[in-house]
Amino acid sequence: MNLELDKQFARKVAIMLKSRLIWYKHYFLFCDEVIEGMAKPPYWIIELADKKYIEDAIKIVNAYAFSEPFEAFPDSLYDFYVACLFIKCERKQVSWASFLKEAGDFADGYQAVKHDCEFFYFMLNDFEDSEYAIDLELKQKEVIKNSFKNEIQDVHNFYAPFTTYFRKYVQLQKTNHPLN
């Protein structure tokens, strides 16, 4: 595996965890592979390797990402979070209305998102007022796709290996299931 397990990488993992795009089924086998493949694996990977509770996982990854020597993270990571939420919507993990609400709440709390909270809340109000019309949803999704194009692509690229680990984990669990 040729990954640079630096603080930028860790910060993106933490964002995916916080957005609930990934959870332990996505990172357990990833951590195992890193641990087995390196003579001295990063301590945060070792700690993460057996943590199921997502809040503990976020703390572990962020503790490394925000440790000394401190690094400045680009504001685009706030947009990365919104893109994670969008991917969850694409994957049918959340509804369009839920995406707009979560993205609006996030933008309200973090002023560094490329669009302010009203951008998302106005879309949500229009969507609700249309009685959740599918044609409006599709138009709004295109606006988001165009606005967050680079971030969505970045999330897709970063997320892809974790989906592979997820599928392997699920298959392993099926193989080891007591009823098989």
C-alpha positions as a Markdown table, in Angstrom:
| # | Residue | x | y | z |
|---|---|---|---|---|
| 1 | Met | 0.0 | 0.0 | 0.0 |
| 2 | Asn | 1.4 | 3.4 | -1.0 |
| 3 | Leu | -0.5 | 5.8 | 1.2 |
| 4 | Glu | 1.0 | 8.8 | 2.9 |
| 5 | Leu | -0.5 | 8.4 | 6.4 |
| 6 | Asp | 0.2 | 12.0 | 7.3 |
| 7 | Lys | -2.0 | 14.5 | 9.1 |
| 8 | Gln | -3.8 | 15.6 | 6.0 |
| 9 | Phe | -4.8 | 12.0 | 5.4 |
| 10 | Ala | -5.9 | 11.6 | 9.0 |
| 11 | Arg | -7.9 | 14.8 | 8.9 |
| 12 | Lys | -9.9 | 13.5 | 5.8 |
| 13 | Val | -10.5 | 10.2 | 7.6 |
| 14 | Ala | -11.8 | 12.1 | 10.6 |
| 15 | Ile | -14.1 | 14.1 | 8.4 |
| 16 | Met | -15.5 | 11.0 | 6.8 |
| 17 | Leu | -16.0 | 9.5 | 10.2 |
| 18 | Lys | -17.7 | 12.7 | 11.5 |
| 19 | Ser | -20.0 | 12.8 | 8.5 |
| 20 | Arg | -20.7 | 9.1 | 9.1 |
| 21 | Leu | -19.7 | 8.2 | 5.5 |
| 22 | Ile | -17.4 | 5.6 | 7.0 |
| 23 | Trp | -17.4 | 3.6 | 10.2 |
| 24 | Tyr | -15.5 | 0.6 | 11.7 |
| 25 | Lys | -16.5 | -1.8 | 8.9 |
| 26 | His | -14.7 | 0.5 | 6.5 |
| 27 | Tyr | -11.4 | 0.9 | 8.5 |
| 28 | Phe | -10.8 | -2.3 | 10.5 |
| 29 | Leu | -9.2 | -4.2 | 7.6 |
| 30 | Phe | -7.5 | -1.0 | 6.4 |
| 31 | Cys | -5.8 | -0.7 | 9.8 |
| 32 | Asp | -4.9 | -4.4 | 9.8 |
| 33 | Glu | -3.3 | -4.0 | 6.4 |
| 34 | Val | -1.3 | -1.0 | 7.5 |
| 35 | Ile | -0.2 | -2.7 | 10.7 |
| 36 | Glu | 0.8 | -5.9 | 8.9 |
| 37 | Gly | 2.6 | -4.0 | 6.1 |
| 38 | Met | 4.7 | -1.6 | 8.1 |
| 39 | Ala | 7.6 | -2.3 | 10.5 |
| 40 | Lys | 6.5 | 0.7 | 12.6 |
| 41 | Pro | 2.9 | 1.6 | 11.9 |
| 42 | Pro | 1.6 | 4.9 | 13.1 |
| 43 | Tyr | 0.3 | 4.7 | 16.6 |
| 44 | Trp | -3.1 | 6.3 | 15.7 |
| 45 | Ile | -3.7 | 3.4 | 13.2 |
| 46 | Ile | -2.9 | 0.9 | 15.9 |
| 47 | Glu | -5.4 | 2.6 | 18.3 |
| 48 | Leu | -8.0 | 2.9 | 15.6 |
| 49 | Ala | -7.7 | -0.8 | 14.6 |
| 50 | Asp | -10.2 | -2.0 | 17.3 |
| 51 | Lys | -12.4 | 1.0 | 18.0 |
| 52 | Lys | -16.1 | 0.4 | 17.0 |
| 53 | Tyr | -17.6 | 3.4 | 18.7 |
| 54 | Ile | -17.4 | 6.2 | 16.1 |
| 55 | Glu | -16.8 | 9.0 | 18.6 |
| 56 | Asp | -13.8 | 7.2 | 20.0 |
| 57 | Ala | -12.5 | 6.7 | 16.4 |
| 58 | Ile | -12.9 | 10.4 | 15.7 |
| 59 | Lys | -11.0 | 11.4 | 18.8 |
| 60 | Ile | -8.1 | 9.0 | 18.0 |
| 61 | Val | -7.8 | 10.3 | 14.4 |
| 62 | Asn | -8.2 | 13.9 | 15.4 |
| 63 | Ala | -5.7 | 13.6 | 18.3 |
| 64 | Tyr | -3.1 | 12.7 | 15.7 |
| 65 | Ala | -4.2 | 15.2 | 13.1 |
| 66 | Phe | -4.1 | 18.1 | 15.6 |
| 67 | Ser | -1.0 | 17.0 | 17.4 |
| 68 | Glu | 2.4 | 18.8 | 17.4 |
| 69 | Pro | 4.0 | 19.8 | 15.2 |
| 70 | Phe | 0.8 | 21.6 | 14.3 |
| 71 | Glu | -0.3 | 21.9 | 10.6 |
| 72 | Ala | -2.7 | 24.3 | 9.0 |
| 73 | Phe | -5.5 | 22.6 | 7.2 |
| 74 | Pro | -6.9 | 24.1 | 4.1 |
| 75 | Asp | -10.4 | 25.6 | 4.3 |
| 76 | Ser | -11.4 | 23.2 | 1.5 |
| 77 | Leu | -11.7 | 20.5 | 4.1 |
| 78 | Tyr | -14.9 | 22.1 | 5.2 |
| 79 | Asp | -16.2 | 21.6 | 1.7 |
| 80 | Phe | -14.9 | 18.1 | 1.8 |
| 81 | Tyr | -17.3 | 17.5 | 4.7 |
| 82 | Val | -20.3 | 18.8 | 2.6 |
| 83 | Ala | -19.1 | 16.5 | -0.3 |
| 84 | Cys | -19.1 | 13.6 | 2.2 |
| 85 | Leu | -22.7 | 14.4 | 3.0 |
| 86 | Phe | -23.5 | 14.6 | -0.7 |
| 87 | Ile | -22.0 | 11.1 | -1.3 |
| 88 | Lys | -24.2 | 9.8 | 1.5 |
| 89 | Cys | -27.2 | 11.2 | -0.3 |
| 90 | Glu | -26.0 | 9.7 | -3.6 |
| 91 | Arg | -25.7 | 6.3 | -1.9 |
| 92 | Lys | -29.3 | 6.7 | -0.5 |
| 93 | Gln | -28.0 | 6.7 | 3.1 |
| 94 | Val | -29.8 | 10.0 | 3.7 |
| 95 | Ser | -32.6 | 11.8 | 1.9 |
| 96 | Trp | -32.1 | 15.0 | -0.1 |
| 97 | Ala | -33.9 | 17.0 | 2.6 |
| 98 | Ser | -31.6 | 15.5 | 5.2 |
| 99 | Phe | -28.6 | 16.4 | 3.2 |
| 100 | Leu | -29.7 | 20.0 | 2.8 |
| 101 | Lys | -30.5 | 20.3 | 6.6 |
| 102 | Glu | -27.1 | 18.8 | 7.6 |
| 103 | Ala | -25.2 | 20.8 | 5.1 |
| 104 | Gly | -27.0 | 24.0 | 6.3 |
| 105 | Asp | -26.3 | 23.2 | 9.9 |
| 106 | Phe | -22.7 | 22.5 | 9.2 |
| 107 | Ala | -22.2 | 25.7 | 7.1 |
| 108 | Asp | -23.9 | 27.6 | 10.0 |
| 109 | Gly | -21.3 | 26.3 | 12.5 |
| 110 | Tyr | -18.3 | 26.6 | 10.3 |
| 111 | Gln | -18.1 | 29.8 | 8.3 |
| 112 | Ala | -15.4 | 28.5 | 6.0 |
| 113 | Val | -17.8 | 26.5 | 3.7 |
| 114 | Lys | -17.9 | 27.9 | 0.2 |
| 115 | His | -21.6 | 28.6 | 0.6 |
| 116 | Asp | -23.2 | 30.0 | 3.7 |
| 117 | Cys | -26.0 | 28.2 | 5.6 |
| 118 | Glu | -28.7 | 30.2 | 3.8 |
| 119 | Phe | -27.7 | 28.6 | 0.5 |
| 120 | Phe | -28.7 | 25.2 | 1.8 |
| 121 | Tyr | -31.6 | 26.4 | 4.0 |
| 122 | Phe | -33.2 | 28.2 | 1.0 |
| 123 | Met | -32.9 | 25.1 | -1.1 |
| 124 | Leu | -34.5 | 23.1 | 1.8 |
| 125 | Asn | -37.3 | 25.6 | 2.1 |
| 126 | Asp | -38.0 | 25.5 | -1.6 |
| 127 | Phe | -37.8 | 21.7 | -1.6 |
| 128 | Glu | -40.3 | 21.4 | 1.3 |
| 129 | Asp | -42.6 | 24.0 | -0.3 |
| 130 | Ser | -42.6 | 22.0 | -3.5 |
| 131 | Glu | -43.8 | 19.0 | -1.4 |
| 132 | Tyr | -40.5 | 17.3 | -2.1 |
| 133 | Ala | -40.9 | 17.4 | -5.9 |
| 134 | Ile | -38.4 | 15.1 | -7.6 |
| 135 | Asp | -37.8 | 17.5 | -10.5 |
| 136 | Leu | -36.7 | 20.2 | -8.1 |
| 137 | Glu | -34.5 | 17.7 | -6.2 |
| 138 | Leu | -32.8 | 16.8 | -9.4 |
| 139 | Lys | -32.2 | 20.5 | -10.3 |
| 140 | Gln | -30.9 | 21.2 | -6.8 |
| 141 | Lys | -28.5 | 18.2 | -7.0 |
| 142 | Glu | -27.1 | 19.6 | -10.2 |
| 143 | Val | -26.4 | 22.9 | -8.5 |
| 144 | Ile | -24.6 | 21.1 | -5.7 |
| 145 | Lys | -22.7 | 18.9 | -8.1 |
| 146 | Asn | -21.5 | 21.8 | -10.1 |
| 147 | Ser | -20.6 | 23.9 | -7.0 |
| 148 | Phe | -18.8 | 21.1 | -5.2 |
| 149 | Lys | -17.5 | 19.3 | -8.3 |
| 150 | Asn | -13.8 | 19.1 | -7.2 |
| 151 | Glu | -14.6 | 18.2 | -3.6 |
| 152 | Ile | -17.1 | 15.5 | -4.6 |
| 153 | Gln | -14.4 | 14.0 | -6.9 |
| 154 | Asp | -11.9 | 14.2 | -4.1 |
| 155 | Val | -14.2 | 12.3 | -1.7 |
| 156 | His | -15.0 | 9.7 | -4.4 |
| 157 | Asn | -11.3 | 9.0 | -4.9 |
| 158 | Phe | -10.5 | 9.0 | -1.2 |
| 159 | Tyr | -13.6 | 6.9 | -0.3 |
| 160 | Ala | -13.1 | 4.2 | -3.0 |
| 161 | Pro | -10.5 | 2.1 | -1.1 |
| 162 | Phe | -12.6 | 2.2 | 2.1 |
| 163 | Thr | -15.6 | 0.7 | 0.2 |
| 164 | Thr | -13.3 | -2.2 | -0.9 |
| 165 | Tyr | -12.3 | -2.7 | 2.8 |
| 166 | Phe | -16.0 | -2.5 | 3.8 |
| 167 | Arg | -17.0 | -5.2 | 1.2 |
| 168 | Lys | -14.2 | -7.5 | 2.4 |
| 169 | Tyr | -15.2 | -7.0 | 6.0 |
| 170 | Val | -18.8 | -7.8 | 5.3 |
| 171 | Gln | -17.8 | -10.9 | 3.3 |
| 172 | Leu | -15.5 | -12.0 | 6.1 |
| 173 | Gln | -18.4 | -11.6 | 8.6 |
| 174 | Lys | -20.7 | -13.7 | 6.3 |
| 175 | Thr | -18.1 | -16.4 | 6.0 |
| 176 | Asn | -17.6 | -16.5 | 9.8 |
| 177 | His | -21.3 | -16.3 | 10.6 |
| 178 | Pro | -22.4 | -19.2 | 12.9 |
| 179 | Leu | -25.3 | -20.1 | 10.6 |
| 180 | Asn | -23.0 | -20.7 | 7.6 |
